[in-house]
Structures are given as structure tokens and as C-alpha cells.
Amino acid sequence: MAKSAFRHVAKRLMVMLALLSSLVLVAAACSSDDGGGDAGISVGLVFDIGGRGDQSFNDSAAAGIERAADELGISFTEASPNADGSNRAELLQLAADEHDVVLAVGFLFEGDAAAVGSVNPDTKFGVVDSAMLDFGADPPGPYGDNIAGLVFAEHQGSFLVGAAAGLKSQTGKIGFIGGVANVGGLIEKFQAGFEAGAREVDPGVEIVASYITEAPDFDGFNAPDRAKEIALSMYEQGADIVYHAAGGSGAGLFEAAKEHSETSGSKVWAIGVDSDQYHTVDPGVQEYVLTSMLKRVDVSIYEMIKSAIDDTVVAGPTAYDLSVDGVGYSRSGGFVDDIAGELDALKAQIIAGDIVVPETP
């Protein structure tokens, strides 16, 4: 073997050994209850920073791939980037070396997924929260035939929980906490929908909004202490319902709702995001989770894997909106049961086009 070739192989082995500790191999079911049988493919899932256990975005992705393992018979591994995300490209390449499908959870993977996908044309790639369109091309189009974007109508789902907040607020003042501002307008979509929904049912509602950090500082998605501080300030200023779109930071919001309620004697509420957070938070704060905006990352992950099995992967964006229940709201705890009819009527109006939800605050 030539020395250059030997060095190349040795370098790849060193990278693989260094990254192996971040991978968790998960055994998958060999057959499907619906008659689908063994899919015969493997999937590499690469979480966003924080990984499994964030009670929100990443955990929803985990639920999707576990469903695919149970129902479609796929096998998979999972990995998480290091704290600064500097090894995203390495994790994607390692996954591409091992798997037929690579799924990246989060828009921060966009550039790396485009680059790694381009040199692995036989591997299917899917990126959550990115359209995976190359706007620098002429004309703009998908980065590659093997690269899909899984995007969501977060503003539509946020409209419904905003309406819930407007209908349930006793003080006429509500709040919004965003994780990171100015990341392509993504988190601002949550804010815009929330505000529009609240004002649809209560034009006079007062809304306060705050972001934990601003891009390129992405620590706002994993700063529960800071979220708690912001939420307590909002509650002290008279807000009685606060909605977060801040990933793992949301844990601080739920703690703040409990703390303020117990110390003030006046109950306040928190609204979760992505997953049904009534079921993911500590039981001690469940009674303060009014509802959650459901962003069905799990559905997108499952559908992407199924399309890979069926050889029907579509390059570029696939949108998940209210019309396909790609977003929605939760009723766990029963706290919005009394207004569910009104919320569902608003959902129908959005689907019909009678209400157009804004995407910017």
C-alpha cells in the first residue's frame, strides 16, 4: 500500500475511533406489525446540541426513529455534536460511511449536510428545519437529488397556542421567550404566530417578548437558568401565561411558573413547544403546563425513513403544516378542553385559507 494511502486510512480510523464513543447503537425490530417486514436499511440520526433528553426537539426526533424501528424494521445509531458543534461534519460523514440514510436534527447542519451529501450521492440525507435549497445557485434549487429538507409551519401551531393564551389569560398580559434570535427568522415564526393567535381572540392583549441570546450565540437553546430568570420577571410584571420556543431552556420556564404560583398564591401558566411537554417535564410542574405547540419532528423523521424505503425521497423541502397535522396543540392535562372547540375552529379556518398566519412578528 502506498504511504499516502496508508496515512489516509489511518487518519480515517483515528477519526472513527475518536467518534465511536459518541455513538449509541440501537437494536431495531426485525419485522413490522403492519406487514412491512424487515426494511433492510440502516439510519444514522445526528441530534442537535444537547442530544436525547432535552424534553423537546431532540426527543421528538428520537420518538420518530424509534417508531420507524418498531414499525418499519430499520436499524439505527444516534450521535450528538460536541458542545460547540464543531464536529457536525465529521458525525455526518461517519454516519454516511455506515448507513443508507442520514438524518440531521436542526438547521445548523445545513451547510455540513450539503457538503457531506454532495460527496455521498448514494446516501439519502434529511435535515430538520432547513429547506435544503441552494439559493446561491442560478436558478436556486435543491443541493442534491439525495438531500431533503424537513420544514414546519411553526407559526400555524403557535397561532393556536397563542389563541389558547388569549382565551385563558386572566390578566390580559402574556409572554414569549425565544431561545436564539436572528437564526434565519426561525424562532421569530413562533413569536409571530403566538402573537397573532392571541390578538385574534383578544385584540387588546398585552404581549411581552424576550430572547435569551442572539445568533451566532446558540447557548440560548440550553440555558434553563436564564429562561427561568426571564420568565419570573414576566410573571412579576403581570403576565400569567408564557410560551417558550427555546429548546432545553424551556425547563426553566416551567420551574418559574411553579415557583411564582407558590410564592404569590396566584396561579400562572407555561406553554411548551415541540413535544407534548406535559408528558416530558418533571411531574412536580405538570399542573402548570397549559398546553404545548406540537411540532411533529417525529412524524417528519418517520416519513423521511419510509420514503427512503419506498425510494420516493423528494429533494429540497417537504412542509409539515396544520393540514397534515405536522403542527398542532396538545390537550394533555385537560386545561384547554373547555376552549378546544374554538381552537379547532381556528385551525379549520387556517387550513381553509380564511386566516393567513404571519411568519414575522
MIKE-379311 format. One record per residue (C-alpha): x, y, z; residue in one letter. Coordinates in nm, 4 decimals. Layout:
N
{{X, Y, Z}, "a"}
...
//
This chain:
361
{{0.0000, 0.0000, 0.0000}, "m"}
{{0.1353, 0.3463, -0.0877}, "a"}
{{0.2346, 0.5592, 0.2099}, "k"}
{{-0.0192, 0.8290, 0.1194}, "s"}
{{-0.2979, 0.5727, 0.1012}, "a"}
{{-0.1869, 0.4213, 0.4327}, "f"}
{{-0.1880, 0.7623, 0.6007}, "r"}
{{-0.5365, 0.8304, 0.4630}, "h"}
{{-0.6726, 0.5030, 0.6002}, "v"}
{{-0.5010, 0.5554, 0.9342}, "a"}
{{-0.6446, 0.9048, 0.9655}, "k"}
{{-0.9957, 0.7782, 0.8928}, "r"}
{{-0.9555, 0.5033, 1.1526}, "l"}
{{-0.8426, 0.7547, 1.4130}, "m"}
{{-1.1438, 0.9762, 1.3415}, "v"}
{{-1.3781, 0.6810, 1.3634}, "m"}
{{-1.2294, 0.5668, 1.6939}, "l"}
{{-1.2488, 0.9167, 1.8381}, "a"}
{{-1.6121, 0.9499, 1.7432}, "l"}
{{-1.7186, 0.5982, 1.8309}, "l"}
{{-1.7748, 0.6904, 2.1947}, "s"}
{{-2.0432, 0.9416, 2.0931}, "s"}
{{-2.2485, 0.6802, 1.9097}, "l"}
{{-2.5132, 0.4594, 2.0636}, "v"}
{{-2.6098, 0.1559, 1.8625}, "l"}
{{-2.9750, 0.0735, 1.8975}, "v"}
{{-3.1078, -0.2667, 1.8016}, "a"}
{{-3.4185, -0.2447, 1.5881}, "a"}
{{-3.7136, -0.4727, 1.5395}, "a"}
{{-3.6706, -0.7304, 1.2633}, "c"}
{{-4.0313, -0.7307, 1.1488}, "s"}
{{-4.3263, -0.4982, 1.1271}, "s"}
{{-4.6671, -0.5363, 1.2872}, "d"}
{{-4.8264, -0.3893, 0.9747}, "d"}
{{-4.6752, -0.6493, 0.7450}, "g"}
{{-4.3938, -0.4261, 0.6209}, "g"}
{{-4.1272, -0.6744, 0.7203}, "g"}
{{-3.7580, -0.6031, 0.7584}, "d"}
{{-3.6780, -0.2796, 0.5768}, "a"}
{{-3.3179, -0.3856, 0.5252}, "g"}
{{-3.1821, -0.0331, 0.5688}, "i"}
{{-2.9958, 0.1433, 0.8444}, "s"}
{{-3.0228, 0.5040, 0.9565}, "v"}
{{-2.7799, 0.7384, 1.1270}, "g"}
{{-2.9532, 1.0017, 1.3429}, "l"}
{{-2.7435, 1.3019, 1.4463}, "v"}
{{-2.9086, 1.5133, 1.7133}, "f"}
{{-2.8771, 1.8845, 1.7668}, "d"}
{{-2.6614, 2.0035, 2.0590}, "i"}
{{-2.7964, 1.8644, 2.3838}, "g"}
{{-2.8993, 1.5340, 2.2296}, "g"}
{{-3.1536, 1.2906, 2.3610}, "r"}
{{-3.3154, 1.4011, 2.6857}, "g"}
{{-3.3870, 1.7667, 2.6038}, "d"}
{{-3.7617, 1.7028, 2.6635}, "q"}
{{-3.8323, 1.8865, 2.3402}, "s"}
{{-3.6848, 1.8970, 1.9891}, "f"}
{{-3.4327, 1.6129, 2.0039}, "n"}
{{-3.6633, 1.3855, 2.1987}, "d"}
{{-3.9304, 1.4264, 1.9325}, "s"}
{{-3.6782, 1.3129, 1.6705}, "a"}
{{-3.5879, 1.0168, 1.8901}, "a"}
{{-3.9546, 0.9176, 1.9102}, "a"}
{{-3.9758, 0.9229, 1.5312}, "g"}
{{-3.6813, 0.6950, 1.4716}, "i"}
{{-3.7924, 0.4565, 1.7445}, "e"}
{{-4.1305, 0.4322, 1.5721}, "r"}
{{-3.9508, 0.3552, 1.2444}, "a"}
{{-3.7536, 0.0819, 1.4182}, "a"}
{{-4.0702, -0.0703, 1.5630}, "d"}
{{-4.2909, -0.0427, 1.2547}, "e"}
{{-4.0530, -0.0486, 0.9587}, "l"}
{{-3.7794, -0.2780, 1.0843}, "g"}
{{-3.4868, -0.0387, 1.0386}, "i"}
{{-3.1714, -0.0332, 1.2479}, "s"}
{{-3.0107, 0.2897, 1.3586}, "f"}
{{-2.7378, 0.4629, 1.5526}, "t"}
{{-2.7534, 0.8044, 1.7138}, "e"}
{{-2.4943, 1.0666, 1.7957}, "a"}
{{-2.4740, 1.4202, 1.9341}, "s"}
{{-2.2330, 1.7023, 1.8460}, "p"}
{{-1.9835, 1.8312, 2.0960}, "n"}
{{-2.0647, 2.1432, 2.2969}, "a"}
{{-1.9674, 2.3907, 2.0252}, "d"}
{{-2.0972, 2.1831, 1.7359}, "g"}
{{-1.7595, 2.1848, 1.5636}, "s"}
{{-1.7737, 1.8149, 1.4757}, "n"}
{{-2.1060, 1.8174, 1.2906}, "r"}
{{-1.9467, 1.7394, 0.9531}, "a"}
{{-1.7417, 1.4536, 1.0995}, "e"}
{{-2.0509, 1.2978, 1.2566}, "l"}
{{-2.2431, 1.3229, 0.9308}, "l"}
{{-1.9607, 1.1642, 0.7337}, "q"}
{{-1.9224, 0.8851, 0.9875}, "l"}
{{-2.2960, 0.8200, 0.9663}, "a"}
{{-2.2798, 0.8213, 0.5851}, "a"}
{{-1.9986, 0.5654, 0.5977}, "d"}
{{-2.2186, 0.3306, 0.7975}, "e"}
{{-2.5772, 0.3929, 0.6862}, "h"}
{{-2.8193, 0.4197, 0.3944}, "d"}
{{-2.9961, 0.7232, 0.5403}, "v"}
{{-2.8559, 1.0096, 0.7481}, "v"}
{{-3.0886, 1.2401, 0.9420}, "l"}
{{-2.9652, 1.5658, 1.0968}, "a"}
{{-3.1768, 1.7383, 1.3604}, "v"}
{{-3.1546, 2.1156, 1.3262}, "g"}
{{-3.0890, 2.3951, 1.0783}, "f"}
{{-2.7298, 2.4314, 1.1974}, "l"}
{{-2.6490, 2.1173, 0.9965}, "f"}
{{-2.7469, 2.2774, 0.6665}, "e"}
{{-2.4034, 2.3654, 0.5294}, "g"}
{{-2.2352, 2.0492, 0.6528}, "d"}
{{-2.5183, 1.8288, 0.5244}, "a"}
{{-2.4958, 1.9924, 0.1818}, "a"}
{{-2.1211, 1.9327, 0.1690}, "a"}
{{-2.1245, 1.5772, 0.3027}, "v"}
{{-2.4299, 1.4871, 0.0963}, "g"}
{{-2.2626, 1.6005, -0.2230}, "s"}
{{-1.9764, 1.3515, -0.1806}, "v"}
{{-2.2049, 1.0672, -0.0732}, "n"}
{{-2.4597, 1.0591, -0.3581}, "p"}
{{-2.5773, 0.7053, -0.2758}, "d"}
{{-2.6796, 0.8036, 0.0777}, "t"}
{{-3.0096, 0.9808, 0.1473}, "k"}
{{-2.9875, 1.2861, 0.3731}, "f"}
{{-3.2666, 1.4664, 0.5583}, "g"}
{{-3.2252, 1.7866, 0.7594}, "v"}
{{-3.4869, 1.9060, 1.0064}, "v"}
{{-3.5681, 2.2799, 0.9935}, "d"}
{{-3.3877, 2.3526, 0.6685}, "s"}
{{-3.5381, 2.3640, 0.3194}, "a"}
{{-3.2013, 2.2435, 0.1866}, "m"}
{{-3.2209, 2.4780, -0.1100}, "l"}
{{-2.9107, 2.6379, -0.2556}, "d"}
{{-3.0163, 2.9986, -0.3029}, "f"}
{{-2.6710, 3.0823, -0.4345}, "g"}
{{-2.7282, 2.8695, -0.7409}, "a"}
{{-2.8765, 3.0029, -1.0646}, "d"}
{{-3.1554, 2.9121, -1.0609}, "p"}
{{-3.1898, 2.8260, -0.6901}, "p"}
{{-3.2718, 2.4629, -0.6259}, "g"}
{{-3.2017, 2.1602, -0.4067}, "p"}
{{-2.8437, 2.0966, -0.3027}, "y"}
{{-2.8687, 1.7481, -0.4468}, "g"}
{{-3.1132, 1.4795, -0.5519}, "d"}
{{-3.0288, 1.2857, -0.2353}, "n"}
{{-3.0789, 1.5738, 0.0113}, "i"}
{{-3.4202, 1.6550, 0.1614}, "a"}
{{-3.5326, 1.9369, 0.3879}, "g"}
{{-3.7969, 1.8765, 0.6558}, "l"}
{{-3.9657, 2.2071, 0.7399}, "v"}
{{-4.2632, 2.3042, 0.9554}, "f"}
{{-4.5339, 2.5684, 0.9772}, "a"}
{{-4.4361, 2.6631, 1.3320}, "e"}
{{-4.6292, 2.9878, 1.3001}, "h"}
{{-4.9548, 2.7984, 1.2425}, "q"}
{{-4.9174, 2.5798, 1.5503}, "g"}
{{-4.8056, 2.8795, 1.7532}, "s"}
{{-5.1189, 3.0652, 1.6423}, "f"}
{{-5.3320, 2.8026, 1.8152}, "l"}
{{-5.1446, 2.8136, 2.1459}, "v"}
{{-5.1446, 3.1925, 2.1223}, "g"}
{{-5.5220, 3.1794, 2.0914}, "a"}
{{-5.5315, 2.9484, 2.3927}, "a"}
{{-5.3268, 3.2006, 2.5897}, "a"}
{{-5.5526, 3.4873, 2.4820}, "g"}
{{-5.8642, 3.2959, 2.5834}, "l"}
{{-5.7237, 3.1742, 2.9149}, "k"}
{{-5.5367, 3.4798, 3.0406}, "s"}
{{-5.6921, 3.6465, 3.3434}, "q"}
{{-5.4608, 3.9480, 3.3450}, "t"}
{{-5.4692, 4.0298, 2.9753}, "g"}
{{-5.0889, 4.0062, 2.9639}, "k"}
{{-4.8870, 3.7137, 2.8255}, "i"}
{{-4.5247, 3.6471, 2.7354}, "g"}
{{-4.2983, 3.4793, 2.4815}, "f"}
{{-3.9429, 3.3528, 2.5379}, "i"}
{{-3.7315, 3.2716, 2.2330}, "g"}
{{-3.4105, 3.0738, 2.2564}, "g"}
{{-3.1953, 3.2472, 1.9943}, "v"}
{{-3.2867, 3.5480, 1.7819}, "a"}
{{-3.1932, 3.6060, 1.4177}, "n"}
{{-3.1359, 3.2496, 1.3015}, "v"}
{{-3.2960, 3.2950, 0.9643}, "g"}
{{-3.6202, 3.4065, 1.1250}, "g"}
{{-3.6942, 3.0564, 1.2567}, "l"}
{{-3.7777, 3.1376, 1.6187}, "i"}
{{-3.9445, 3.4619, 1.5150}, "e"}
{{-4.2021, 3.2434, 1.3329}, "k"}
{{-4.3076, 3.1019, 1.6695}, "f"}
{{-4.3387, 3.4522, 1.8130}, "q"}
{{-4.5330, 3.5832, 1.5141}, "a"}
{{-4.7885, 3.3036, 1.5240}, "g"}
{{-4.8278, 3.3238, 1.9003}, "f"}
{{-4.8916, 3.6967, 1.8925}, "e"}
{{-5.1332, 3.6712, 1.6005}, "a"}
{{-5.3342, 3.3943, 1.7676}, "g"}
{{-5.3605, 3.5822, 2.0949}, "a"}
{{-5.4752, 3.9001, 1.9201}, "r"}
{{-5.7250, 3.7080, 1.7079}, "e"}
{{-5.9231, 3.6244, 2.0216}, "v"}
{{-5.8287, 3.9297, 2.2308}, "d"}
{{-5.7237, 4.2350, 2.0275}, "p"}
{{-5.6317, 4.4209, 2.3463}, "g"}
{{-5.3984, 4.1581, 2.4902}, "v"}
{{-5.0552, 4.2822, 2.6007}, "e"}
{{-4.7617, 4.0692, 2.4894}, "i"}
{{-4.4033, 4.0874, 2.6144}, "v"}
{{-4.1247, 3.9030, 2.4322}, "a"}
{{-3.7626, 3.8300, 2.5122}, "s"}
{{-3.4817, 3.6247, 2.3574}, "y"}
{{-3.2131, 3.4535, 2.5622}, "i"}
{{-2.9301, 3.5023, 2.3117}, "t"}
{{-2.8778, 3.6229, 1.9568}, "e"}
{{-2.7024, 3.4329, 1.6775}, "a"}
{{-2.4235, 3.3337, 1.6487}, "p"}
{{-2.4516, 3.2586, 2.0219}, "d"}
{{-2.6681, 2.9453, 2.0315}, "f"}
{{-2.6418, 2.8876, 2.4054}, "d"}
{{-2.9969, 3.0205, 2.4346}, "g"}
{{-3.1281, 2.6780, 2.3449}, "f"}
{{-2.9676, 2.5229, 2.6518}, "n"}
{{-2.9852, 2.7858, 2.9263}, "a"}
{{-3.2702, 2.6937, 3.1639}, "p"}
{{-3.1433, 2.9223, 3.4395}, "d"}
{{-3.1621, 3.2229, 3.2099}, "r"}
{{-3.5082, 3.1219, 3.0855}, "a"}
{{-3.6271, 3.0922, 3.4455}, "k"}
{{-3.4969, 3.4399, 3.5233}, "e"}
{{-3.6753, 3.5909, 3.2224}, "i"}
{{-3.9984, 3.4068, 3.2980}, "a"}
{{-4.0032, 3.5133, 3.6628}, "l"}
{{-3.9615, 3.8732, 3.5503}, "s"}
{{-4.2547, 3.8398, 3.3094}, "m"}
{{-4.4767, 3.6852, 3.5763}, "y"}
{{-4.3795, 3.9576, 3.8223}, "e"}
{{-4.4775, 4.2171, 3.5605}, "q"}
{{-4.8273, 4.0705, 3.5385}, "g"}
{{-4.8073, 3.8101, 3.2639}, "a"}
{{-4.9961, 3.4978, 3.3657}, "d"}
{{-4.9127, 3.2765, 3.0653}, "i"}
{{-4.5694, 3.2453, 2.8993}, "v"}
{{-4.4852, 3.0438, 2.5858}, "y"}
{{-4.1323, 2.9317, 2.5073}, "h"}
{{-3.9577, 2.8333, 2.1849}, "a"}
{{-3.6207, 2.7722, 2.3432}, "a"}
{{-3.5442, 2.4014, 2.3355}, "g"}
{{-3.3829, 2.2729, 2.6541}, "g"}
{{-3.4061, 2.6184, 2.8124}, "s"}
{{-3.7790, 2.5655, 2.8483}, "g"}
{{-3.7241, 2.3644, 3.1662}, "a"}
{{-3.6520, 2.6939, 3.3388}, "g"}
{{-3.9878, 2.8359, 3.2326}, "l"}
{{-4.1796, 2.5505, 3.3952}, "f"}
{{-3.9819, 2.5898, 3.7152}, "e"}
{{-4.0586, 2.9624, 3.7139}, "a"}
{{-4.4323, 2.9006, 3.6728}, "a"}
{{-4.4335, 2.6699, 3.9736}, "k"}
{{-4.2185, 2.8994, 4.1869}, "e"}
{{-4.4188, 3.2139, 4.1117}, "h"}
{{-4.7512, 3.0386, 4.1650}, "s"}
{{-4.6459, 2.9027, 4.5026}, "e"}
{{-4.4907, 3.2244, 4.6295}, "t"}
{{-4.7578, 3.4644, 4.5011}, "s"}
{{-5.0625, 3.2478, 4.5632}, "g"}
{{-5.1852, 3.3281, 4.2122}, "s"}
{{-5.1509, 3.0529, 3.9541}, "k"}
{{-4.9650, 3.1226, 3.6324}, "v"}
{{-4.9138, 2.9003, 3.3311}, "w"}
{{-4.6408, 2.7906, 3.0909}, "a"}
{{-4.6831, 2.6694, 2.7319}, "i"}
{{-4.4452, 2.4055, 2.5978}, "g"}
{{-4.3099, 2.3508, 2.2487}, "v"}
{{-4.2189, 2.0764, 2.0005}, "d"}
{{-4.3157, 1.7767, 2.2170}, "s"}
{{-4.6206, 1.7404, 2.4423}, "d"}
{{-4.4241, 1.8736, 2.7361}, "q"}
{{-4.6902, 1.7813, 2.9899}, "y"}
{{-4.5549, 1.4281, 2.9493}, "h"}
{{-4.1848, 1.5165, 2.9447}, "t"}
{{-4.1487, 1.7632, 3.2341}, "v"}
{{-4.0956, 1.6716, 3.5955}, "d"}
{{-4.4291, 1.5614, 3.7480}, "p"}
{{-4.3981, 1.8430, 4.0000}, "g"}
{{-4.4547, 2.1063, 3.7310}, "v"}
{{-4.7116, 1.9267, 3.5142}, "q"}
{{-5.0023, 2.1206, 3.6603}, "e"}
{{-4.8556, 2.4441, 3.5201}, "y"}
{{-4.8302, 2.3253, 3.1577}, "v"}
{{-5.1373, 2.4790, 2.9943}, "l"}
{{-5.0704, 2.3209, 2.6537}, "t"}
{{-4.7829, 2.2655, 2.4118}, "s"}
{{-4.7302, 2.3612, 2.0500}, "m"}
{{-4.6703, 2.0283, 1.8811}, "l"}
{{-4.4037, 2.0364, 1.6137}, "k"}
{{-4.4124, 1.6833, 1.4807}, "r"}
{{-4.0444, 1.6257, 1.4215}, "v"}
{{-4.1214, 1.2623, 1.4975}, "d"}
{{-4.3602, 1.2464, 1.2020}, "v"}
{{-4.1066, 1.4031, 0.9656}, "s"}
{{-3.8334, 1.1603, 1.0739}, "i"}
{{-4.0615, 0.8605, 1.0287}, "y"}
{{-4.1920, 0.9794, 0.6908}, "e"}
{{-3.8396, 1.0521, 0.5642}, "m"}
{{-3.7295, 0.6988, 0.6526}, "i"}
{{-4.0393, 0.5500, 0.4925}, "k"}
{{-3.9792, 0.7476, 0.1734}, "s"}
{{-3.6211, 0.6183, 0.1647}, "a"}
{{-3.7516, 0.2625, 0.1902}, "i"}
{{-4.0041, 0.3332, -0.0872}, "d"}
{{-3.7405, 0.5179, -0.2951}, "d"}
{{-3.9604, 0.8292, -0.3061}, "t"}
{{-3.7357, 1.0822, -0.1305}, "v"}
{{-3.8024, 1.4328, -0.2636}, "v"}
{{-3.5056, 1.6694, -0.2863}, "a"}
{{-3.5468, 2.0077, -0.1234}, "g"}
{{-3.8247, 2.0990, 0.1179}, "p"}
{{-4.1180, 1.8924, 0.2358}, "t"}
{{-4.3538, 2.1004, 0.4501}, "a"}
{{-4.5454, 1.9820, 0.7554}, "y"}
{{-4.8332, 2.2168, 0.8401}, "d"}
{{-5.1754, 2.2053, 1.0043}, "l"}
{{-5.3333, 2.0386, 0.7024}, "s"}
{{-5.1259, 1.7235, 0.7620}, "v"}
{{-5.1082, 1.7636, 1.1414}, "d"}
{{-4.7404, 1.8462, 1.1117}, "g"}
{{-4.8036, 2.1048, 1.3838}, "v"}
{{-5.0809, 2.1421, 1.6377}, "g"}
{{-5.1548, 2.1772, 2.0072}, "y"}
{{-5.1825, 1.9338, 2.2966}, "s"}
{{-5.4732, 1.8763, 2.5347}, "r"}
{{-5.2906, 1.6739, 2.7988}, "s"}
{{-5.3935, 1.7682, 3.1500}, "g"}
{{-5.7337, 1.8835, 3.0296}, "g"}
{{-5.6556, 2.2510, 3.0864}, "f"}
{{-5.7727, 2.3636, 2.7408}, "v"}
{{-6.0583, 2.1203, 2.6984}, "d"}
{{-6.3115, 2.3981, 2.7535}, "d"}
{{-6.1759, 2.6002, 2.4606}, "i"}
{{-6.0815, 2.3135, 2.2279}, "a"}
{{-6.3844, 2.3801, 2.0074}, "g"}
{{-6.2729, 2.7388, 1.9485}, "e"}
{{-5.9151, 2.6326, 1.8787}, "l"}
{{-6.0242, 2.3652, 1.6335}, "d"}
{{-6.2466, 2.6177, 1.4546}, "a"}
{{-5.9447, 2.8466, 1.4147}, "l"}
{{-5.7414, 2.5509, 1.2862}, "k"}
{{-6.0065, 2.4842, 1.0217}, "a"}
{{-6.0020, 2.8488, 0.9140}, "q"}
{{-5.6239, 2.8405, 0.8733}, "i"}
{{-5.6383, 2.5222, 0.6667}, "i"}
{{-5.9129, 2.6725, 0.4501}, "a"}
{{-5.7062, 2.9866, 0.3932}, "g"}
{{-5.9533, 3.2135, 0.5696}, "d"}
{{-5.6834, 3.3046, 0.8219}, "i"}
{{-5.3312, 3.3630, 0.6954}, "v"}
{{-5.0849, 3.3422, 0.9829}, "v"}
{{-4.7885, 3.5838, 0.9663}, "p"}
{{-4.4344, 3.4479, 0.9814}, "e"}
{{-4.2686, 3.7591, 1.1199}, "t"}
{{-4.3598, 3.9410, 1.4439}, "p"}
//
